[in-house]
Structure formats: C-alpha cells, structure tokens
C-alpha cells in the first residue's frame, strides 16, 4: 500500500480541519509534537496555508507574546503531559473555544499520510514505535526523509527501512549485511520473516533464528541467479525455486551489485562458498551458466573445465571462454567509470580470469606464429594486426599482471595452476625467441632482407617535408623504446589527445616502421638520428674499432649535439627548462636503457609505468607547446628474457678487434664467426665493415662490468632493431 500524501500535506489537512471546526473568527491550533521532529513540516504547512506560526523554543509563554490576528498555529516541541512532570501541565485551557488542540507526533502524522480506511493504523504504529531514544530518532529520520520527497513509499518499504535502518529492499539488506545491527527480538525476527516472504523468499518461513534467516535468504538468492542463468529449477528444493518473469528481470544479487559499494565483499562471500555443489555437478555444460557470478561450486567447475581445455591445446576455446567469464565478472562501466552488475576490474576474481584470457591468447600466438612461411621477418614481427611483436607485449602484460590468484581462497583451482602456466609460457617464449633468431639467420644468409626497408639513418632525409625549417618541431628521442612499448605509447597518446578540450589543438598520431642500426646499440643508433644526408653516414672499422661516422668524422655525443645545433635544434635532457621554448627542440632520454642495464627488480612493471609517464609528459608538452609537428623516435629495442632463462656468455673470438655484447667486428671476421655475418653481400649501404651479429637470444659475448642477465640489445632479433617511429601532426 502506497502513501497518498506527504507529511506537509497531511499536516495542512489536519490544521485546516481544526480551523474549520473552530468557533472563533481568529482560531488557534495548538500542536503538541512529542520529540520535535515536525517543526520544519509544520513550518512548511503554515507557509503554504498562509497561516502565522509561533514556536515555543523554551517556554509556552512565548506563544502569547506579540499577539497577532487571524488564523495561527502554536507549536510546542514536546509531549503535552510528560510522565516526569509534577502537577497540572495543561497550560492552555483558554484555547478550548478558539481553535483546536492537536497531539500528534511524526509517527501519528505518518498514519495520516496513507489513505484512510485502507490502513491498519495499529500496524504502522507498531512498526514505527520505539522506546529507545536512539532508535526512535533513526525511525523519525526515515519517516521524514521518505514522506517529504517526490516519490512516496509503500507501507512495506517504510516497514523495511525501519527494521533494517534505511534499506527499502529487505532481501538486498540481508544479502549485503546479513542480520546487521537489527535487534534479534522475537517481534523483529517475525517482522523480517514477514518482509522477506512478502518478497518471495519462502525459504525463510521455517527459520526462527537470525542466522537461519540469513543463510536461507542467501541460498535462495544464489539459486535464483543460477535458475535465471539457465539451471533447471526442478533441481532445487521447492522453497528455493525463485520465480523469474523473464530475461530482463535481474536476480536480486545482480540488482544489488548495480547499487552496492561493497562489491569486493560480495565477491568473496558469494564466490568463496559452494552453495549448490550437487546442482552444479549435475549440469551437463557449466559454461551455459557462465553469466552467473555466484557460487564457488560453479566457479571451480568452470575453471577446471577451462584448464582441461588448455591442457588439450584448445587455446581458441580457452580464450573465448575466459573472455566470457571475465566480462561477466567485470560488469558494465557507467559514465562515471564505476562498474555495475558485477565485481569490477580490480577484484582478484576478475583479474584471475583476465589473466586466464591473456594466457590462452599468448599460448595460441606462440603455437601459431610460424605457420606461414616467410622471409620477410620485418613484417612478420611488426605487422600492426598480426605481428609477433604482440607476443612480447603479451609476455610483458602477463608479468605486470602479477599473481591475482594469491588473493583467492586457497581451494580455488587457479591457485595451484596459474603459476605453472605462467612458467610454462615463459619457457615457450624463450623457445619462440630462439626460433625467431634461427629464422632471421636463415633469411639473412639467403639474401639481403633489409634492403627495401626504411633505416633510421635516413630519417632526416626521408622526413624532410615534415622537418623543413619553416615548421615548429619537437623530437622526443627515447632510448630503447621497443616496438611494443612504442605502440602502447602511441595508443596512450591517442587516448590523451581525445580528452583535450574542444578548443584545444587537434593532433593526428601516425606510426611507421623503421630499422635501427646494426649493431643495434646506443652508440650507433643515436648517431644515426642526427641531421645529414643519407650518403654522409656510415659505420666503419677505424683502427680496429667500429665507429659511426658522418663526413668521415666520428659521431660522439658532443658531435651529435653540435650537428643538431648547427641545424637549428635546441637539445635538452630535462623535462622542465628554457629549451622547451624553442621552435625546434630535441629531447633525449635514456632511462629505459638505464632501467634495464641496472637489472632493477619489477622490470616489466617499471617499463609499463615508464610508458604511462611518457604519454603524460609528451601529451602535456603537446598541449602546452605550439609545434606543428612532433616525432617520438628511438635508437634501438631490446630483448627481455624471463627470470628463469639461462643465457650463455661466450668468449670473444680472436679475429674480432671490437665487440659489444651481441656483435663483433674486425678485418678477419667471416662466416665462421659466431652469429650472422653482415658484410658487403648484405647490401646495407651504411655498413663499411665486416660485422657478425648474434641472433640467438641466449648468447652474448662477455663484456666486463655490464649486467646482462635479462635485458640486452645489439643483436639481430627483431625486438632489437625493428622500431616504431611516432609522428604527431597538429591541425
């Protein structure tokens, strides 16, 4: 039964009725309010009636002060005859024939808010009465809030809020809070049974203790969601067979997840306990119930089925199912960035299935990457949609994601399986790198596969249109920005510029594949990224040392800066200095290489965070600056081995006069040298020396004083020399 009027309307009707019965032409209504919960209600009613109001703040004598003519209401904020008062407390016998006297508290006025003749007044009075002052204040607040707004409540909603302390749905209250702070008196227990059974929870009818009512309600709700997802209702006891009106009706637990701020607690509660194990065990295909995100019995069976498919090598099915379960556990994102209907992205239950999807995707990529024979290793690796660079990205993501299953109950199957799967895939990743190195070796020995590619030493010539002197330009030269990190950076920059205000400049962000210098080390890569015509640059053996040259002069750091300066560039290594005011600024940063060389812990996470900080830094500079064009460049990539890899440090052969960790150079270096020989037959126009470069990911030459257990570069794996240059154009 729904209320028919607000408390102010009920107060107006009461006052007007008393005025109409009054014998005086200037009637007074004396309103006694036990508890002073109605003062603003009476004030609003008098304002709308156009009636003068007097309020006794300290003593009833105040009401006689400053007399006025016409209709008026005198409001006394306490009970007429308190039990602890001595003597006659009836101060206003003289108003007997001038108006009316009303003794009405907020609980009494609430009865008047419902249509007469259809409400058992005693029922509502029973629901709203409380002897405890604190409880009574809470009830008064609920009555006031619910009966002064636009949407009037039903009697059941009022009763529910009073019993639960504010909830309008008794089922939702029990599902989220258990018995909460409700008292466990027999009358309250009876009221809760009444409220729950009126909502269809028949399972509580036979329970007479709070713990039993809570357990039965939660079992009923889990059964409801299982039935809604497709489980046969006949498999459940009759009192737990929730009626579902259709696909668009939400189960109570899902509705609760649309509104709660305690999704993580609900996840642990309803996925951490097996509620209906016998029912779930009898389901032929548990994946038909994957949208149901409660009951540990279902969660465990889904995981076990998924793991069995993975062991069988059915990675595509594993990926599809893990993504399905992940989406169900994730829920839907609203415009505020909150997630509804499920547990959100930060829940370990969600992240565990997210990692299961990543594992399945990576396993499929590792199994299928070499199914198409090709001698175009650059496209094989760098193709935006199908390139094997995504394997590097997936391995990085896998490590960064950590071990989400450690926050799940110990008996969850993932706690025993995921670590083994991660270890297995990282071993397979090393095998992939070795096979990729063999493929590069074969293609180089069969011809000159890099001839038709864009090489970094050609950048200033090939991009001359974008670098012409009339344009304002920023170069962001980021050391060791591997292709997968560069693509991640490009995506984050696109996200950043999409959020700029409508009056901000527009930026187009494009990517192009370039090849770094071979050997792919900083000394050669940075030298290539300096102004100068193509034919002016080469890499030559000078007095037994391999050197990058321009105009037959070695390019050192100082020479590089001098070349840039003579071409109008301001070189800076600081994020904040006066150099950024230049119309042609070149920013150099080596921190990715520094992170790797120092073999810091959590290297993968640090690399991911560095991309995030670069995106914010570059995006901010674009927003602040007035450049027509910007480029994000790099000198080389890197190989990053898993922690459990066992690289081999090999000795430098005698015929080598110079070497790095992944290459040797010298007059007598030939086909018998370790690695792949790059000489005149490779037709690299800039290379004027015999250089042998390692392609195996597990080998490197000993180089004293440099750590190289996991992170290194200088070799012939695509991860080391296939680069992604980002161009950013304004307008």
Buried (B, 14 or more C-beta within 10 A) or exposed (E): EEBBBBBBBBBBBBBBEBBEEBEEEEBBBBBBBBBBBBBEBBBBBBEEBEBBBBBBEEEBEBBEEEEEEEBBBBBBBEBBEEEEEEEEEEBBEEBEEBBBBBBBBBBBBBBBBBEEEEBEEEEBEEBBEBEEEEBBEBBBBBBBEBBBEEEBBBBBBBBBBBBBBEBBBBBBBBBBBBBBEBEEEEEBBEBBBBBBBEBEBBBBBEBEEBEBBBBBBBBBBBBBBBBBBEBEBEBBEEBBBBEBEEEEEBBBBBBBBBEBEEBBEBBBBBBBBBBBBEBBEEBEEBBEBBBBBBBBBBBBBBBBBBBEBBEEEBBBBBBBBBBBBBBBBBBEEEEEEEBBBBBBBEBBBBBBBBBBBBBBBBBBBBEEBBEEEEBEBBBBBBBEEEBBBBBBBBBBBBBBBBBBBEBBBEEBBBBEBBEEBBEEBBEBBBEBBBBBBEBBBBBBEEEEBBEEBBBBBBBBBBBEEBBEEEBBBBBBBBBBBBBBBBBBBBBBBBEBBEEBEEEEBEBEBEBBBBBBBBBBBBBBBBBBBBBBEBEBBBBBBEEEEBBBBBEEEBBBEEBBBBBBEEBEBBBBEEEEEEBBEBBBBBBBBBBBBEBBBEEEEEBBBBBBEBBEEBBEBBBEBBBEBEBBBBBBBBBBBBBBBBEEBEBEEBEBBEBBBBBBBBBBBBEEBEEEBBBBBBBEEBEBBBBBBBBBBBBBBBBBBEBEEEEBEBBBBBBBBBBBBBBBBBBBBBE
